[in-house]
Amino acid sequence: MPLRDEIAELLRMPENGAGAPTLDTIETTLTDGYAEALALEAERWRIERRLGEVARDAAEVSAHSVAAELAELSDRLETADGELTRLRSLLHNLQARRRHLRRSRS
């Protein structure tokens, strides 16, 4: 199951009582989620760097080739941005769930 689906499932579970996720489960999932967010940010950085390289070297290759690569890179960047936005939102909600669980145990 993809990580975003796992997080969404945790958020649908009861906050306490039977069927509620454990604090360990939430914290492990948060750690995995933050690692995935960092990987997505790294991918965005690589795409942005490549966009700059393509723009810089545009005079050396055909306009069709440049246009095709720029379109593909733009699509990839948009996809990464969307995934990162959705993941951050889920992580924010799961972090709030963790805070609530910790407070209720104090």
C-alpha positions, 0 to 999 in steps of 0.5 A: 500500500502506498504511504499516502494511503497508509497515512489516510487509513491511519487518519480514518481510524478512531483516535482512541479505544479499540481500533485506534493506531498506536503512538509507535505506528503513527511515529513510524509512519510520520518518519517514513512520510518525512523521508518520502517528502525529502525524496520528493523535494530532492526530485524537484531540485533535480528537475529544476536543475535540469530545466535550467540546463536545458534552457542554458543549452537550448541554442545547441540542440533543435528547438523541437528537442528542447520543447519536448524536454521542457514539456516533459520536465514541466509535467514531472515538476507539476506532478512532484509538486502535487504529490508533495503538497498532498503528502505534506497535508497528510503529514500535517494531519497525522502530526496533529493526531500524534500531538493529540494522542500524546496529550491524552496520555499525559 
